[in-house]
């Protein structure tokens, strides 16, 4: 039961043997092994295989915050964060190999944010801001719903290629300098 202490409930491990994707282990699978762990592991990695690799992944939801800066149609500048919640499903773990084919063999939130930044700006944030008439509208539930639908539609192909499923998307914006100065102006009681 060596693997039981390694794999947590939101982790999984995919076996890659001689370039082929093998079984995917989860904490639940590992705790239910019958026939002996050594035999099981020998079958998984292939005793005669020349190339054995393990791909570990966190499957629990992850929140990715991506900074942005843009302009509303009225010319006011808006900056803030686009927040995307993604999840990696067990059967999609091998798709991560698409990411590792041309980059470092580690994918963290920062790297995923870098991968998504340009596409998110061009396909989701800029078109969403173009339809927004005021900064107050950015905080409306109608705008947030449209933003989430657009993010899901536009980011699905890229995220699917990497093995991720989008669960939630929303935008938070900082107040512009003009709006902040209005709020900080002195008030007088007459």
FIFILO-214381 format. One line per field, with one value per residue: y, z, x of N, C-alpha, C in turn; residue in three letters. Coordinates in pm, 1 decimal. Atoms other than C-alpha are relative to their C-alpha. Layout:
! FIFILO-214381
n.y	[Y|...]
n.z	[Z|...]
n.x	[X|...]
ca.y	[Y|...]
ca.z	[Z|...]
ca.x	[X|...]
c.y	[Y|...]
c.z	[Z|...]
c.x	[X|...]
residu	[ALA|...]
***
This chain:
! FIFILO-214381
n.y	[-119.4|-114.4|-106.7|-58.5|-119.1|-97.8|-55.2|-56.2|11.5|-83.1|25.0|118.5|32.3|72.6|74.6|-9.2|109.5|2.2|-99.6|23.6|-32.4|117.5|-26.3|-119.7|35.5|-99.2|48.9|102.2|120.6|55.8|61.2|120.2|93.1|140.5|79.5|-40.3|-129.1|14.0|55.7|-104.2|-105.1|61.3|1.9|-138.3|-64.2|89.3|49.6|-1.1|-131.1|-74.7|-137.5|-6.9|-134.0|-23.1|-135.6|-31.2|-118.0|-37.8|0.5|-89.5|-128.7|-99.4|-134.7|-69.4|-144.2|-54.8|-145.6|-60.7|-144.4|-29.9|-124.2|6.6|-83.2|-142.7|-42.1|20.3|115.9|98.1|111.5|93.1|140.5|98.7|118.9|119.6|123.1|115.7|129.6|104.8|126.8|113.1|54.2|-99.2|-22.8|17.4|-116.4|-90.3|22.8|-104.0|-115.7|30.6|31.8|-112.7|-86.6|67.7|107.6|-40.2|-96.4|-54.9|-102.5|-112.4|40.3|10.2|-137.9|-51.8|66.3|-47.0|-146.3|-64.1|46.7|-58.1|-143.1|-24.0|64.0|-12.9|-126.8|-116.0|-7.4|-26.3|-141.8|-78.6|-2.0|-55.1|-145.4|-71.2|81.9|61.2|115.7|112.2|72.0|50.6|145.6|25.6|-2.7|115.8|119.1|-2.5|24.9|143.0|75.7|-26.1|67.1|144.2|26.9|-34.5|68.0|145.3|78.1|-0.3|73.8|140.3|56.1|21.1|93.2|-70.1|-36.9|-126.8|11.2|-132.0|-112.9|-132.1|-107.9|-101.6|-116.5|-103.9|-128.1|-89.5|-113.8|-101.2|44.0|-0.6|-137.3|-43.0|58.5|-56.2|-143.7|-29.2|-20.0|-102.1|5.3|-137.6]
n.z	[0.0|9.7|73.8|-77.3|-67.7|99.8|68.5|-84.5|70.7|120.3|84.2|85.7|62.8|125.8|39.3|141.6|20.1|138.4|77.4|0.7|-124.7|-69.6|-95.5|-83.4|-139.6|-94.4|-138.2|-15.5|69.8|-72.1|-125.6|27.7|79.3|-39.4|67.4|-38.8|53.8|84.9|128.6|65.4|47.1|107.3|118.7|42.1|63.2|101.1|-43.9|110.7|65.0|-2.4|-40.1|-94.8|-56.5|-80.1|10.5|-116.7|21.5|-97.3|72.3|-63.8|67.5|-19.9|40.2|73.2|10.0|110.9|1.3|128.3|8.9|123.8|4.7|30.0|117.1|-33.8|-13.6|-133.6|-11.1|-99.8|-21.9|-101.7|17.6|48.4|-83.0|68.2|-79.2|89.2|-64.2|83.2|-27.3|7.7|135.2|84.8|-44.4|108.1|87.6|-48.6|79.8|102.9|-58.4|-30.5|121.8|40.5|-112.8|-119.8|-42.7|-118.1|28.7|-119.8|29.7|67.7|139.0|68.0|21.8|112.2|122.6|32.1|-3.2|129.7|52.5|-85.2|31.9|135.5|29.1|-106.0|-73.9|88.9|50.6|-110.9|-35.1|110.5|-15.3|-132.1|12.0|-116.5|-97.3|-87.6|71.0|-17.3|-123.1|6.9|17.3|143.4|62.5|-48.3|67.2|139.0|-2.7|-25.7|120.3|104.0|-40.2|19.9|144.0|68.6|-57.4|-0.9|84.4|-55.5|-126.9|29.9|53.4|-113.9|-92.6|-104.7|17.5|-68.5|-91.1|-35.8|44.5|-32.5|11.4|-106.0|49.2|-96.1|32.5|75.7|-78.6|-1.1|-88.9|-135.3|-47.2|-35.2|-128.9|-104.8|-14.8|-132.2|-10.5|-99.6|-61.8|-10.6]
n.x	[81.1|-88.8|64.3|109.2|-47.7|-41.8|115.4|105.4|128.5|12.0|-116.1|4.3|-127.4|14.6|-119.2|-35.7|-94.3|-46.0|72.6|144.2|68.8|51.6|106.8|-7.6|25.2|48.5|-7.6|103.8|-44.8|-114.0|42.0|79.0|-80.0|2.7|-101.3|-135.1|-42.1|-119.4|42.2|79.3|-91.1|-78.5|84.6|26.2|-115.9|-54.6|-129.8|-95.2|1.6|-125.7|27.7|111.0|16.8|119.0|51.2|81.5|84.0|102.0|126.4|95.1|13.8|-105.0|37.4|-105.7|25.3|-77.9|16.0|31.4|14.4|70.8|77.3|142.2|30.8|-0.7|-138.2|-57.4|-89.1|42.1|-91.8|47.9|-34.9|96.5|-15.3|48.1|-11.4|-11.4|-19.2|-58.8|67.0|-93.7|-14.6|-65.4|-138.4|-98.7|-3.3|-104.3|-120.8|-1.7|-66.8|-139.4|-74.9|-85.0|-34.9|-49.7|90.0|76.5|105.7|60.6|100.9|-64.3|-25.8|129.2|44.6|-78.9|47.3|134.7|11.4|28.4|128.3|103.7|9.9|51.6|128.8|100.0|1.4|19.2|138.0|91.9|-12.8|56.7|145.3|30.6|12.9|-52.7|-70.8|100.9|55.6|-93.6|33.8|137.3|11.5|20.4|-132.6|-75.9|54.6|-47.3|-144.1|-21.0|36.9|-100.0|-124.5|16.8|5.6|-124.4|-116.3|20.5|-92.7|-135.9|-1.7|26.2|-124.2|-89.6|62.8|74.4|139.6|26.8|113.0|53.3|-81.0|53.8|-96.9|0.3|-73.2|-36.7|62.2|-87.5|-46.9|105.8|106.7|-53.5|-10.8|135.5|36.1|-84.7|17.9|55.9|143.2|28.9|131.7|50.0]
ca.y	[0.0|236.6|436.4|493.2|740.8|912.3|957.8|1184.9|1193.2|1473.4|1326.1|1075.7|903.8|797.6|530.1|584.4|269.2|273.9|584.8|438.3|559.5|288.4|281.4|580.9|530.4|721.6|692.3|489.5|243.6|196.9|121.1|-157.3|-356.6|-732.7|-991.8|-814.7|-469.6|-579.8|-786.8|-505.5|-245.2|-485.5|-526.7|-151.0|-42.5|-341.6|-555.2|-567.2|-201.3|15.4|350.5|391.7|727.2|842.5|1150.6|1286.1|1535.4|1720.0|1661.9|1894.3|2229.2|2502.2|2875.4|3065.5|3447.2|3625.6|4000.3|4222.0|4584.0|4727.8|5016.3|5058.8|5215.1|5548.0|5558.6|5482.2|5240.0|4922.5|4670.9|4371.5|3993.7|3729.2|3430.8|3090.1|2772.7|2458.1|2089.6|1799.0|1483.0|1145.7|1027.7|1351.9|1335.1|1193.2|1508.9|1694.7|1540.9|1796.6|2066.9|1891.8|1813.9|2162.5|2295.9|2210.4|1892.2|2092.0|2276.3|2502.6|2778.7|3047.9|2856.6|2781.4|3152.0|3239.9|2988.0|3125.1|3498.9|3602.0|3388.3|3511.3|3874.7|3849.2|3617.3|3692.0|4007.9|4259.7|4163.2|4166.9|4512.2|4639.5|4558.8|4723.1|5082.8|5167.5|5046.6|4981.2|4742.2|4529.1|4430.9|4340.9|3980.8|4006.6|4102.7|3826.9|3566.7|3675.0|3674.5|3320.5|3191.9|3359.5|3224.6|2872.2|2887.8|3050.1|2871.4|2523.4|2411.4|2516.2|2384.1|2059.5|2004.1|2032.9|1807.4|2074.0|2143.3|2496.6|2511.2|2883.6|3217.7|3572.5|3907.1|4146.9|4500.3|4767.8|5108.2|5357.4|5661.8|5895.3|5691.3|5657.1|6033.9|6090.8|5855.7|6023.2|6382.1|6553.4|6558.4|6846.2|6841.7|7156.6]
ca.z	[0.0|-75.6|-324.3|-74.2|114.0|-210.1|-382.4|-205.9|-290.2|-546.9|-712.0|-992.1|-1163.1|-1527.8|-1642.4|-1973.8|-2089.4|-2408.4|-2524.1|-2469.3|-2208.5|-1955.3|-1661.5|-1445.1|-1071.0|-812.3|-435.8|-457.4|-711.4|-512.0|-189.6|-361.2|-515.8|-509.6|-597.3|-438.4|-487.5|-632.3|-903.0|-982.1|-1014.1|-1228.2|-1469.5|-1477.4|-1565.8|-1782.8|-1663.4|-2009.1|-2097.4|-2187.0|-2118.4|-1810.4|-1701.0|-1442.9|-1486.7|-1158.4|-1160.2|-916.5|-1021.3|-778.2|-901.1|-943.4|-957.2|-1211.4|-1180.8|-1494.1|-1479.0|-1753.9|-1861.5|-2118.5|-2218.2|-2216.1|-2521.6|-2333.0|-2309.0|-1939.7|-1848.8|-1660.0|-1501.0|-1281.8|-1290.9|-1490.6|-1263.6|-1424.3|-1227.1|-1406.5|-1323.3|-1461.4|-1492.0|-1451.5|-1805.1|-1945.5|-1762.9|-2067.2|-2260.5|-2041.5|-2259.2|-2526.2|-2291.6|-2204.9|-2565.2|-2616.0|-2266.0|-1919.6|-1763.1|-1486.3|-1512.9|-1227.8|-1199.0|-1307.7|-1623.9|-1708.4|-1665.6|-1906.4|-2161.7|-2142.3|-2116.9|-2485.5|-2587.8|-2291.9|-2373.0|-2745.8|-2739.2|-2406.6|-2222.8|-2509.5|-2671.4|-2329.2|-2247.2|-2591.1|-2500.8|-2159.1|-2137.8|-1786.8|-1505.7|-1292.9|-1560.9|-1513.1|-1172.4|-1289.3|-1281.8|-1647.9|-1752.6|-1537.3|-1687.8|-2042.8|-1951.7|-1813.2|-2122.0|-2356.3|-2157.3|-2164.3|-2537.9|-2643.4|-2405.2|-2433.5|-2733.3|-2574.6|-2230.1|-2375.6|-2566.8|-2237.2|-2055.7|-1848.4|-1806.9|-1724.0|-1422.6|-1357.7|-1491.4|-1365.9|-1383.8|-1106.2|-1181.8|-984.2|-964.5|-1213.8|-1086.9|-1186.7|-998.4|-691.8|-672.7|-674.8|-379.2|-188.0|-239.6|88.7|194.2|383.9|624.6|598.4]
ca.x	[0.0|286.4|77.7|-204.3|10.9|114.8|-221.6|-468.5|-840.4|-794.7|-483.1|-436.5|-146.4|-138.8|108.1|285.4|462.1|668.1|480.3|133.5|-111.8|-186.1|-421.0|-497.2|-473.6|-670.8|-674.2|-995.5|-850.1|-530.0|-714.4|-915.4|-628.7|-664.8|-400.1|-106.6|33.4|370.7|205.6|-35.1|242.3|451.1|160.1|99.9|453.2|530.8|818.7|976.3|906.9|1206.0|1040.8|822.1|682.7|432.9|215.0|81.7|-205.1|-428.3|-787.7|-962.3|-1094.7|-833.3|-896.7|-689.0|-671.3|-557.2|-488.5|-627.4|-636.9|-873.7|-1099.3|-1474.4|-1645.8|-1672.4|-1290.8|-1251.5|-973.5|-1059.6|-825.8|-880.8|-881.5|-1062.7|-1118.2|-1155.0|-1228.0|-1115.4|-1107.8|-909.3|-1115.7|-941.1|-1010.6|-862.3|-526.8|-340.3|-433.9|-183.9|85.4|-18.2|105.7|429.3|524.0|672.5|730.8|854.9|711.1|540.6|210.5|104.4|-157.6|86.8|183.3|-181.5|-264.6|18.5|-110.4|-466.5|-389.0|-380.5|-675.2|-879.2|-799.2|-877.2|-1178.4|-1346.3|-1240.3|-1206.4|-1541.3|-1710.1|-1573.4|-1680.6|-2042.2|-2022.5|-2146.4|-2023.9|-1805.6|-2115.4|-2240.9|-1924.5|-2058.7|-2409.0|-2526.1|-2632.5|-2278.2|-2126.3|-2359.3|-2268.8|-1900.0|-1923.0|-2105.3|-1856.1|-1559.7|-1699.2|-1768.7|-1440.5|-1200.6|-1352.0|-1140.4|-810.2|-894.0|-1028.9|-704.9|-518.2|-766.6|-943.6|-1313.4|-1426.0|-1657.2|-1699.4|-1579.4|-1626.2|-1455.1|-1358.6|-1249.9|-1071.8|-1230.0|-1091.8|-900.7|-1186.5|-1444.4|-1220.3|-1160.4|-1537.4|-1575.7|-1291.6|-1408.4|-1502.2|-1863.9|-2012.9|-2302.4|-2514.4]
c.y	[126.0|117.5|68.4|126.0|108.3|67.2|43.7|-7.2|85.6|-12.2|-125.5|-17.9|-82.0|-67.1|14.3|-100.6|-10.0|91.1|-19.5|31.1|-129.2|39.1|128.9|-40.2|119.8|-60.1|-113.0|-132.2|-68.7|-68.9|-129.7|-104.6|-141.8|-72.9|42.3|124.9|-13.4|-53.7|105.1|106.4|-53.6|-4.9|140.8|59.8|-88.4|-41.4|8.4|136.0|69.0|142.1|3.4|140.3|5.9|146.5|22.0|127.8|20.5|11.5|94.1|132.0|94.4|134.1|69.3|147.0|58.6|151.3|51.0|151.4|28.5|131.3|-30.6|88.6|150.8|53.4|-21.2|-131.1|-89.4|-104.6|-84.9|-140.8|-76.3|-126.4|-117.9|-119.2|-117.2|-127.3|-97.6|-130.7|-114.6|-49.3|97.2|26.7|-22.1|118.2|102.7|-15.9|100.1|123.4|-25.0|-29.9|110.7|92.2|-84.6|-104.7|31.9|104.0|43.3|109.6|116.5|-32.0|-10.7|139.5|61.7|-57.9|59.2|150.8|62.1|-39.7|59.3|148.1|21.8|-53.5|25.6|140.5|119.5|6.3|29.2|146.6|89.4|11.9|66.1|152.5|76.9|-97.2|-69.6|-124.9|-122.5|-86.1|-58.7|-151.2|-35.5|-3.1|-123.0|-129.3|-7.9|-30.5|-148.8|-84.1|18.3|-72.1|-150.2|-36.0|19.6|-75.9|-152.0|-76.1|-7.7|-81.4|-149.0|-69.4|-31.9|-94.6|65.3|25.2|129.2|-15.1|133.7|106.3|128.5|101.5|92.9|115.7|94.0|128.4|87.2|118.0|108.2|-33.9|3.3|141.8|55.8|-51.4|63.0|149.0|28.3|24.2|102.1|-17.1|142.3|3.2]
c.z	[0.0|-68.3|79.5|71.6|-98.4|-65.5|99.3|-77.8|-125.9|-90.8|-83.7|-62.7|-125.3|-33.2|-150.3|-21.5|-148.0|-89.4|-7.3|136.4|58.1|90.8|76.3|140.1|76.9|139.1|22.0|-64.2|80.2|128.8|-21.3|-81.1|56.9|-76.2|31.4|-71.3|-94.4|-138.4|-81.2|-61.5|-113.9|-129.9|-55.9|-76.4|-104.8|33.2|-111.2|-71.1|13.0|51.8|87.8|58.1|77.3|-14.1|117.0|-24.9|117.5|-76.3|59.2|-73.9|35.4|-51.2|-60.5|-9.9|-103.5|-4.3|-140.7|14.1|-133.4|9.7|-29.7|-121.5|29.3|25.1|136.8|5.1|114.0|14.2|113.9|-28.7|-59.5|80.3|-68.7|93.1|-96.1|82.1|-102.5|37.3|-25.2|-142.4|-95.1|37.3|-112.5|-96.5|44.4|-78.4|-115.4|49.1|16.5|-124.3|-37.3|114.6|117.3|48.4|128.7|-41.8|133.5|-39.7|-78.6|-148.3|-78.2|-28.2|-117.6|-132.9|-44.2|-21.3|-133.6|-55.8|80.1|-31.6|-135.0|-21.9|103.8|59.3|-91.5|-58.7|111.4|39.6|-107.7|10.3|129.0|-6.5|118.1|93.8|96.2|-64.5|12.6|120.4|-1.2|-22.5|-146.9|-72.4|39.5|-66.0|-145.2|-7.0|20.0|-123.1|-111.2|32.4|-24.2|-148.2|-66.9|52.4|-2.1|-89.8|57.6|127.3|-22.1|-54.8|111.4|104.1|107.6|-40.8|77.1|84.4|25.9|-55.3|42.6|-4.6|120.4|-50.6|115.3|-42.2|-75.2|87.9|8.4|102.9|145.3|53.3|35.5|138.2|114.7|17.2|131.6|-8.4|111.5|50.4|19.2|91.2]
c.x	[85.6|-67.8|-109.1|45.0|42.2|-120.6|-107.1|-131.4|-12.8|122.4|-21.0|137.5|-28.3|132.8|19.8|112.1|32.2|-84.6|-150.3|-58.4|-55.9|-115.2|24.7|-40.5|-54.1|11.0|-100.2|42.9|109.9|-43.2|-77.9|75.6|-11.3|110.0|141.8|46.8|119.6|-35.8|-75.2|91.9|86.9|-77.9|-20.6|117.9|63.9|141.8|103.5|6.9|135.3|-20.7|-124.4|-5.3|-130.4|-38.6|-94.6|-77.9|-94.5|-131.3|-103.3|-11.5|115.1|-50.2|120.4|-41.4|94.4|-21.9|-31.5|-5.1|-66.1|-74.6|-145.1|-27.0|1.3|141.8|61.8|78.2|-48.4|110.2|-52.0|47.5|-116.9|29.4|-67.0|22.0|-3.7|18.3|55.1|-67.8|97.1|22.4|70.5|146.0|101.3|8.0|104.0|129.5|9.5|74.0|148.8|83.8|98.5|37.6|48.4|-100.9|-76.3|-101.5|-59.7|-98.7|59.1|21.3|-131.1|-55.9|74.4|-48.6|-134.2|-10.0|-39.2|-135.5|-115.7|-19.4|-70.8|-141.7|-107.8|-4.0|-26.0|-140.3|-102.1|4.1|-60.7|-151.6|-44.4|-1.4|58.1|70.4|-96.5|-58.7|90.8|-36.9|-141.7|-1.6|-19.6|134.7|80.3|-48.6|47.0|148.9|28.5|-34.4|103.3|130.8|-10.4|3.0|136.1|122.0|-11.7|97.4|141.7|7.4|-22.5|124.3|98.1|-58.8|-84.3|-143.7|-21.4|-126.6|-67.8|93.8|-69.6|112.5|-14.4|84.3|30.5|-69.4|99.4|40.0|-106.2|-106.1|46.5|8.7|-136.8|-37.7|79.0|-17.6|-70.3|-151.0|-24.8|-143.2|-46.4|-118.2]
residu	[UNK|UNK|UNK|UNK|UNK|UNK|UNK|UNK|UNK|UNK|UNK|UNK|UNK|UNK|UNK|UNK|UNK|UNK|UNK|UNK|UNK|UNK|UNK|UNK|UNK|UNK|UNK|UNK|UNK|UNK|UNK|UNK|UNK|UNK|UNK|UNK|UNK|UNK|UNK|UNK|UNK|UNK|UNK|UNK|UNK|UNK|UNK|UNK|UNK|UNK|UNK|UNK|UNK|UNK|UNK|UNK|UNK|UNK|UNK|UNK|UNK|UNK|UNK|UNK|UNK|UNK|UNK|UNK|UNK|UNK|UNK|UNK|UNK|UNK|UNK|UNK|UNK|UNK|UNK|UNK|UNK|UNK|UNK|UNK|UNK|UNK|UNK|UNK|UNK|UNK|UNK|UNK|UNK|UNK|UNK|UNK|UNK|UNK|UNK|UNK|UNK|UNK|UNK|UNK|UNK|UNK|UNK|UNK|UNK|UNK|UNK|UNK|UNK|UNK|UNK|UNK|UNK|UNK|UNK|UNK|UNK|UNK|UNK|UNK|UNK|UNK|UNK|UNK|UNK|UNK|UNK|UNK|UNK|UNK|UNK|UNK|UNK|UNK|UNK|UNK|UNK|UNK|UNK|UNK|UNK|UNK|UNK|UNK|UNK|UNK|UNK|UNK|UNK|UNK|UNK|UNK|UNK|UNK|UNK|UNK|UNK|UNK|UNK|UNK|UNK|UNK|UNK|UNK|UNK|UNK|UNK|UNK|UNK|UNK|UNK|UNK|UNK|UNK|UNK|UNK|UNK|UNK|UNK|UNK|UNK|UNK|UNK|UNK|UNK|UNK]
***
